[in-house]
Amino acid sequence: MTHARGGIDADSSGHAARHAADRVARHSYGKLVAFLAARSHDVAAAEDALADAFAAALAEWPRGGCPDHPEAWLLTVARRKLIDVARRRLTGEKAIEQWLQLADDTEAANEMTVPDHRLALMFACAHPAIEDAVHAPLMLQAVLGLDAKRIASAFLTSPAAMSKRLVRAKEKLRAAGIPFRTPEPEELAERLGGVLDAIYAAFNDGWSAPGGLEAARCDLVEEAIFLARLVAELAPREPEALGLLTCLLHAHARRHARRDADGEYVPLAAQDISRWDDAMIEEAEALLHRAIRIGAIGRYQLEAAVQSAHADRRRCGRVDWHAVLQLYDGLYALTGSPVVAINRALALAESSGPDAALATLPEVTGDARLATYQPYWAVRANLLARIGATLEAHAAYEIAIGLEGDDAVRRFLRRAQSKLEN
């Protein structure tokens, strides 16, 4: 244990402890849960044990200083909690076996880097015994530590409903004794989709952070890209794994152009392409070409192709909106997603005009989830403004502004709204 230096008051020590715990949570939460869950076969218990360990850290680290190996310290405390749970729940040889495994494996990792079993946990969460619709949400919570409210927002559902589904899924994981391991090649295909969906949702959650600057959200973007690379390495002949990585790299390549020098939001069409990361775009393009050559087109390859069409503005100075519209047609045929329908409407507006786009934009009455989906109202407001429906556009902008959590985007929407009055 590294002891706190003399002269540091309790407030400073407390702040340092919280900072250290926050740093470990951002960088290691998923690794620690995966390590504990792989031994206990109980995701909920692993999460609870780790939460207790973090609470203990916040109580003890300010007094004694942050440990030299914070991951190992948290792992030891969480392991003790899990052993207590196992003693109460299990009896006989099965209990002894689990206690010994938890003790032995934790001691092995105690002074070293904690082994990374996140990919194995993700594939366990995508097991066929778990309901398909909860695969990705379960991974987002178990592996990346997102709460039910954030996950519910990503999947356009209520936090209460999402919480219930997650609890049921974790109980199913435990009761069914699903192994925590990377699947064999013959098992990979049926589980890969859920893993890719979770990684994509995690990236989007981090990407949509206010200002893109919140540390935890920035880490989430990097984490998603790291996991996408792991999956692509695990399954180099799976075109959708390559397609997903392409999507993430194309989007991340534009990260520095999303805000101007004053921190104001810059929409994609107005971004300064000189601020895009050329090396990352070239890597993405090479991955997309690899995926296409395999010859089995899917959702993430189509998403990646849309990103590639936008990146082509570097070469020819414009976007081929007819090609983008065709890609969205294919995506919508595959997914039926209202999010895809909204993006398709934007492409249609560029190729055929705002009237045609408005006619295809989904109605809130047809899908109640859209009522609280900010991009829907922002797109609707933009299209209404372009056809001169000023009052309706003003109202739609007002809803979009109310739903937006990013101050810079709110200012952008306010400016667009104010132009209606000129």
C-alpha positions as CSV (number, residue, x, y, z in Angstrom):
1,M,0.0,0.0,0.0
2,T,1.4,3.4,-0.9
3,H,0.7,5.7,2.0
4,A,-0.6,9.3,1.6
5,R,2.1,12.0,2.1
6,G,2.0,14.1,5.2
7,G,0.3,17.5,4.9
8,I,-2.4,16.3,2.6
9,D,-5.8,17.1,4.2
10,A,-8.8,14.8,4.2
11,D,-10.5,16.6,1.4
12,S,-7.4,16.3,-0.9
13,S,-7.0,12.6,0.0
14,G,-10.7,12.0,-0.6
15,H,-10.5,13.7,-4.0
16,A,-7.4,11.6,-4.9
17,A,-9.2,8.4,-3.9
18,R,-12.3,9.3,-5.9
19,H,-10.1,10.2,-8.9
20,A,-8.2,6.9,-8.6
21,A,-11.4,4.8,-8.2
22,D,-13.0,6.7,-11.2
23,R,-9.9,6.0,-13.3
24,V,-10.0,2.3,-12.5
25,A,-13.7,2.2,-13.1
26,R,-13.3,3.7,-16.5
27,H,-10.5,1.6,-17.6
28,S,-11.0,-1.7,-15.8
29,Y,-14.7,-2.2,-14.8
30,G,-15.4,-4.6,-17.6
31,K,-12.2,-6.6,-17.1
32,L,-12.9,-7.0,-13.4
33,V,-16.6,-8.0,-13.8
34,A,-15.6,-10.5,-16.6
35,F,-12.8,-12.0,-14.4
36,L,-15.2,-12.4,-11.4
37,A,-18.2,-13.6,-13.5
38,A,-16.1,-16.2,-15.3
39,R,-15.3,-17.8,-11.9
40,S,-18.6,-17.3,-10.2
41,H,-20.9,-17.8,-13.3
42,D,-23.0,-15.1,-11.8
43,V,-22.9,-11.7,-13.5
44,A,-25.2,-9.9,-11.0
45,A,-23.2,-11.2,-8.0
46,A,-19.9,-10.1,-9.7
47,E,-21.4,-6.6,-10.3
48,D,-22.6,-6.4,-6.7
49,A,-19.3,-7.6,-5.3
50,L,-17.4,-5.0,-7.4
51,A,-19.7,-2.2,-6.3
52,D,-18.9,-3.1,-2.7
53,A,-15.2,-3.1,-3.5
54,F,-15.4,0.4,-5.0
55,A,-17.4,1.5,-1.9
56,A,-14.6,0.1,0.3
57,A,-12.0,1.8,-1.8
58,L,-13.7,5.2,-1.3
59,A,-13.8,4.6,2.4
60,E,-10.2,3.2,2.8
61,W,-8.0,4.9,0.2
62,P,-8.4,8.4,1.6
63,R,-7.0,7.1,4.9
64,G,-4.2,4.8,3.7
65,G,-3.5,6.1,0.3
66,C,-4.2,4.5,-3.1
67,P,-2.7,1.0,-3.5
68,D,0.1,0.3,-5.9
69,H,-2.1,-2.2,-7.8
70,P,-5.6,-0.8,-7.5
71,E,-7.1,-3.4,-9.9
72,A,-5.7,-6.3,-7.7
73,W,-6.9,-4.5,-4.5
74,L,-10.5,-4.2,-5.9
75,L,-10.3,-7.8,-7.1
76,T,-9.3,-9.1,-3.7
77,V,-12.1,-7.3,-1.9
78,A,-14.7,-8.3,-4.6
79,R,-13.5,-11.9,-4.4
80,R,-14.1,-12.0,-0.7
81,K,-17.6,-10.7,-1.2
82,L,-18.3,-13.4,-3.8
83,I,-17.0,-16.1,-1.5
84,D,-19.4,-14.9,1.2
85,V,-22.2,-15.1,-1.3
86,A,-21.2,-18.6,-2.4
87,R,-21.1,-19.8,1.2
88,R,-24.6,-18.6,1.8
89,R,-25.9,-20.0,-1.5
90,L,-24.0,-23.2,-2.1
91,T,-23.2,-26.2,0.0
92,G,-20.9,-29.2,-0.2
93,E,-18.2,-29.9,-2.9
94,K,-19.6,-27.4,-5.4
95,A,-19.2,-24.5,-2.9
96,I,-15.6,-25.6,-2.0
97,E,-14.7,-25.9,-5.6
98,Q,-15.9,-22.3,-6.4
99,W,-14.2,-20.9,-3.3
100,L,-10.9,-22.4,-4.2
101,Q,-11.2,-21.3,-7.8
102,L,-12.0,-17.7,-6.8
103,A,-9.1,-17.7,-4.3
104,D,-6.5,-19.3,-6.6
105,D,-7.3,-17.3,-9.7
106,T,-7.4,-14.0,-7.7
107,E,-4.0,-14.7,-6.0
108,A,-2.5,-15.5,-9.5
109,A,-3.6,-12.0,-10.7
110,N,-2.9,-10.2,-7.5
111,E,0.4,-8.5,-8.4
112,M,-0.1,-8.5,-12.1
113,T,-2.4,-7.2,-14.8
114,V,-5.9,-8.7,-14.5
115,P,-6.5,-11.1,-17.4
116,D,-8.9,-9.7,-19.9
117,H,-11.9,-12.0,-20.3
118,R,-14.3,-9.3,-21.6
119,L,-14.7,-11.0,-25.0
120,A,-15.6,-14.3,-23.4
121,L,-18.2,-12.5,-21.2
122,M,-19.7,-10.8,-24.2
123,F,-20.1,-14.1,-26.1
124,A,-21.7,-15.6,-22.9
125,C,-24.2,-12.7,-22.9
126,A,-25.0,-13.6,-26.6
127,H,-25.7,-17.2,-25.8
128,P,-28.9,-18.6,-27.6
129,A,-30.4,-19.3,-24.2
130,I,-30.7,-15.5,-23.6
131,E,-33.4,-13.6,-25.4
132,D,-32.0,-12.0,-28.6
133,A,-33.3,-8.5,-27.9
134,V,-31.4,-8.4,-24.6
135,H,-28.0,-9.6,-25.9
136,A,-26.6,-6.2,-26.6
137,P,-28.1,-4.4,-23.5
138,L,-26.8,-7.2,-21.3
139,M,-23.3,-6.7,-22.6
140,L,-23.5,-3.0,-22.3
141,Q,-24.2,-3.3,-18.6
142,A,-22.1,-6.3,-17.7
143,V,-19.0,-5.5,-19.8
144,L,-19.0,-1.7,-20.0
145,G,-20.9,-0.7,-16.9
146,L,-23.7,1.4,-18.4
147,D,-26.7,1.9,-16.3
148,A,-30.2,0.8,-17.4
149,K,-31.3,4.4,-18.1
150,R,-28.5,5.0,-20.7
151,I,-29.1,1.6,-22.2
152,A,-32.8,2.2,-22.4
153,S,-32.2,5.4,-24.3
154,A,-30.0,3.7,-26.8
155,F,-32.6,1.1,-27.5
156,L,-35.6,3.5,-27.4
157,T,-37.4,1.9,-24.5
158,S,-38.1,2.7,-20.8
159,P,-35.6,2.4,-18.0
160,A,-38.0,0.3,-15.9
161,A,-38.6,-2.2,-18.8
162,M,-34.9,-2.4,-19.5
163,S,-34.0,-3.0,-15.9
164,K,-36.5,-6.0,-15.7
165,R,-35.1,-7.5,-18.8
166,L,-31.5,-7.2,-17.6
167,V,-32.3,-8.8,-14.3
168,R,-34.1,-11.7,-16.0
169,A,-31.2,-12.2,-18.4
170,K,-28.6,-12.3,-15.6
171,E,-30.6,-14.9,-13.7
172,K,-30.9,-16.9,-16.9
173,L,-27.1,-16.8,-17.3
174,R,-26.6,-18.0,-13.8
175,A,-29.3,-20.7,-13.7
176,A,-28.4,-22.1,-17.1
177,G,-24.7,-22.4,-16.2
178,I,-23.6,-20.8,-19.5
179,P,-19.8,-21.1,-19.9
180,F,-17.8,-17.9,-20.1
181,R,-15.5,-18.6,-23.0
182,T,-14.9,-17.5,-26.5
183,P,-17.1,-19.8,-28.7
184,E,-15.8,-22.4,-31.1
185,P,-15.9,-21.5,-34.8
186,E,-19.2,-23.4,-35.3
187,E,-20.8,-21.4,-32.5
188,L,-19.4,-18.0,-33.5
189,A,-21.9,-17.1,-36.3
190,E,-25.0,-17.4,-34.1
191,R,-23.6,-15.2,-31.4
192,L,-21.6,-12.6,-33.4
193,G,-24.5,-10.3,-34.2
194,G,-25.3,-9.6,-30.6
195,V,-21.7,-8.8,-29.8
196,L,-21.4,-6.5,-32.7
197,D,-24.6,-4.7,-31.8
198,A,-23.4,-4.1,-28.2
199,I,-20.1,-2.7,-29.4
200,Y,-21.8,-0.4,-31.8
201,A,-24.3,0.8,-29.2
202,A,-21.4,1.4,-26.8
203,F,-19.5,3.5,-29.4
204,N,-22.7,5.5,-30.1
205,D,-23.3,6.2,-26.4
206,G,-19.7,7.5,-26.1
207,W,-19.9,9.4,-29.4
208,S,-23.1,11.2,-28.5
209,A,-21.6,12.5,-25.2
210,P,-22.1,16.3,-24.7
211,G,-19.2,17.9,-26.4
212,G,-17.6,14.6,-26.9
213,L,-15.3,15.5,-24.0
214,E,-16.6,13.7,-20.9
215,A,-13.8,11.3,-19.8
216,A,-15.9,8.3,-19.2
217,R,-17.7,8.7,-22.6
218,C,-14.4,9.2,-24.4
219,D,-13.1,6.1,-22.8
220,L,-16.2,4.3,-24.0
221,V,-15.4,5.2,-27.6
222,E,-11.9,3.9,-27.3
223,E,-13.1,0.8,-25.5
224,A,-15.6,0.1,-28.3
225,I,-12.9,0.4,-30.9
226,F,-10.6,-1.9,-28.9
227,L,-13.3,-4.5,-28.6
228,A,-14.2,-4.2,-32.3
229,R,-10.5,-4.9,-33.1
230,L,-10.5,-7.9,-30.9
231,V,-13.6,-9.4,-32.6
232,A,-12.1,-8.7,-36.0
233,E,-8.9,-10.5,-35.0
234,L,-11.0,-13.4,-33.6
235,A,-13.1,-13.6,-36.8
236,P,-11.0,-12.2,-39.7
237,R,-13.3,-13.9,-42.3
238,E,-16.5,-12.5,-40.8
239,P,-17.3,-9.5,-43.0
240,E,-19.7,-8.0,-40.5
241,A,-16.9,-7.8,-37.9
242,L,-14.8,-6.0,-40.4
243,G,-17.7,-3.8,-41.4
244,L,-18.3,-2.7,-37.8
245,L,-14.7,-1.8,-37.2
246,T,-14.8,0.2,-40.5
247,C,-17.8,2.1,-39.2
248,L,-16.2,3.0,-35.9
249,L,-12.9,4.1,-37.5
250,H,-14.6,6.3,-40.1
251,A,-16.7,8.0,-37.4
252,H,-13.7,8.4,-35.0
253,A,-11.6,9.8,-37.8
254,R,-13.8,12.9,-37.8
255,R,-13.6,13.5,-34.1
256,H,-11.5,16.6,-34.3
257,A,-13.8,18.3,-36.8
258,R,-17.0,17.9,-34.8
259,R,-16.4,21.2,-32.9
260,D,-14.8,24.4,-34.1
261,A,-12.2,26.5,-32.3
262,D,-14.9,27.9,-30.0
263,G,-16.3,24.5,-29.1
264,E,-19.4,25.0,-31.3
265,Y,-21.0,22.0,-32.9
266,V,-20.3,21.5,-36.6
267,P,-22.6,19.2,-38.6
268,L,-21.0,16.6,-40.9
269,A,-21.7,18.5,-44.1
270,A,-19.9,21.6,-42.8
271,Q,-16.9,19.9,-41.3
272,D,-13.4,20.9,-42.3
273,I,-12.1,17.8,-44.0
274,S,-8.5,18.8,-43.3
275,R,-9.2,18.0,-39.7
276,W,-10.2,14.4,-40.5
277,D,-7.7,11.7,-39.6
278,D,-6.5,10.5,-43.1
279,A,-4.6,7.5,-41.7
280,M,-7.6,6.2,-39.9
281,I,-9.8,6.7,-42.9
282,E,-7.4,4.7,-45.1
283,E,-7.4,1.9,-42.6
284,A,-11.2,1.9,-42.6
285,E,-11.3,1.8,-46.4
286,A,-8.9,-1.1,-46.5
287,L,-11.0,-3.0,-44.0
288,L,-14.2,-2.3,-46.0
289,H,-12.7,-3.6,-49.2
290,R,-11.6,-6.8,-47.3
291,A,-15.1,-7.3,-46.1
292,I,-16.8,-6.8,-49.5
293,R,-14.4,-9.3,-51.1
294,I,-15.7,-12.0,-48.7
295,G,-19.1,-11.7,-50.5
296,A,-21.7,-11.7,-47.8
297,I,-23.2,-8.2,-47.4
298,G,-24.8,-7.3,-44.1
299,R,-25.9,-4.4,-42.0
300,Y,-22.5,-3.1,-40.8
301,Q,-21.0,-3.3,-44.2
302,L,-23.8,-1.1,-45.5
303,E,-23.3,1.3,-42.6
304,A,-19.6,1.4,-43.4
305,A,-20.3,2.0,-47.0
306,V,-22.4,5.1,-46.0
307,Q,-19.5,6.3,-44.0
308,S,-17.2,5.7,-46.9
309,A,-19.4,7.7,-49.2
310,H,-19.1,10.7,-46.8
311,A,-15.4,10.2,-46.6
312,D,-15.2,10.4,-50.4
313,R,-15.7,14.2,-50.0
314,R,-12.0,14.3,-49.4
315,R,-11.4,13.2,-53.0
316,C,-14.1,14.8,-55.0
317,G,-15.5,17.5,-52.8
318,R,-19.0,16.2,-52.7
319,V,-21.2,13.3,-51.5
320,D,-23.0,11.0,-54.0
321,W,-26.4,11.2,-52.4
322,H,-28.0,8.8,-54.8
323,A,-25.5,6.2,-53.8
324,V,-26.1,7.0,-50.1
325,L,-29.9,6.7,-50.7
326,Q,-29.4,3.2,-52.3
327,L,-27.3,2.1,-49.3
328,Y,-30.0,3.3,-46.9
329,D,-32.6,1.4,-49.0
330,G,-30.7,-1.7,-48.4
331,L,-30.2,-1.0,-44.7
332,Y,-33.9,-0.4,-44.2
333,A,-34.8,-3.6,-46.0
334,L,-32.5,-5.5,-43.7
335,T,-33.4,-3.8,-40.4
336,G,-36.7,-1.9,-40.7
337,S,-35.1,0.5,-38.1
338,P,-36.8,3.9,-37.5
339,V,-33.3,5.3,-37.1
340,V,-32.3,4.1,-40.6
341,A,-35.6,5.6,-41.9
342,I,-34.7,9.0,-40.5
343,N,-31.2,8.9,-42.0
344,R,-32.7,7.7,-45.3
345,A,-35.1,10.7,-45.3
346,L,-32.1,13.1,-45.0
347,A,-30.4,11.4,-48.0
348,L,-33.7,11.6,-49.9
349,A,-33.9,15.3,-49.2
350,E,-30.5,15.9,-50.7
351,S,-31.2,13.8,-53.8
352,S,-35.0,14.5,-54.4
353,G,-35.9,17.4,-52.2
354,P,-37.4,18.0,-48.8
355,D,-41.0,17.3,-49.8
356,A,-40.2,13.8,-50.9
357,A,-38.2,13.3,-47.7
358,L,-41.0,14.5,-45.4
359,A,-43.4,12.1,-47.1
360,T,-41.3,9.1,-46.0
361,L,-40.3,10.3,-42.6
362,P,-41.9,8.1,-39.9
363,E,-44.7,9.5,-37.9
364,V,-44.7,9.6,-34.1
365,T,-48.2,8.1,-34.1
366,G,-46.7,5.0,-35.9
367,D,-43.8,4.6,-33.4
368,A,-44.2,6.1,-30.0
369,R,-40.4,5.7,-29.4
370,L,-39.8,8.6,-31.7
371,A,-41.5,11.0,-29.3
372,T,-38.4,11.2,-27.2
373,Y,-35.7,10.6,-29.9
374,Q,-34.0,14.0,-30.5
375,P,-32.5,13.3,-34.0
376,Y,-36.1,12.6,-35.3
377,W,-37.3,16.1,-34.2
378,A,-34.1,17.8,-35.5
379,V,-34.5,16.2,-38.9
380,R,-38.2,16.9,-39.0
381,A,-37.6,20.5,-38.1
382,N,-35.0,20.9,-40.8
383,L,-37.2,19.4,-43.5
384,L,-40.2,21.5,-42.5
385,A,-38.1,24.6,-42.5
386,R,-36.9,23.8,-46.0
387,I,-40.4,23.6,-47.4
388,G,-41.4,26.9,-45.6
389,A,-43.6,25.3,-42.9
390,T,-42.3,27.9,-40.4
391,L,-44.7,27.3,-37.5
392,E,-44.4,23.5,-37.6
393,A,-40.6,23.7,-38.0
394,H,-40.4,26.1,-35.0
395,A,-42.4,23.6,-32.8
396,A,-40.3,20.7,-34.0
397,Y,-37.1,22.6,-33.2
398,E,-38.5,23.4,-29.7
399,I,-38.9,19.7,-29.0
400,A,-35.5,18.8,-30.4
401,I,-33.9,21.5,-28.2
402,G,-35.7,20.3,-25.1
403,L,-34.5,16.7,-25.7
404,E,-30.9,17.6,-26.5
405,G,-28.3,17.3,-23.6
406,D,-25.4,18.9,-25.4
407,D,-25.2,22.7,-24.9
408,A,-23.3,23.2,-28.2
409,V,-25.9,21.2,-30.2
410,R,-28.7,23.1,-28.4
411,R,-27.1,26.4,-29.5
412,F,-26.8,25.1,-33.1
413,L,-30.5,24.2,-33.0
414,R,-31.5,27.6,-31.5
415,R,-29.6,29.3,-34.3
416,A,-31.4,27.2,-36.9
417,Q,-34.7,28.0,-35.2
418,S,-34.0,31.7,-35.1
419,K,-33.4,31.8,-38.9
420,L,-37.1,30.8,-39.3
421,E,-38.1,34.3,-38.2
422,N,-35.9,36.1,-40.7
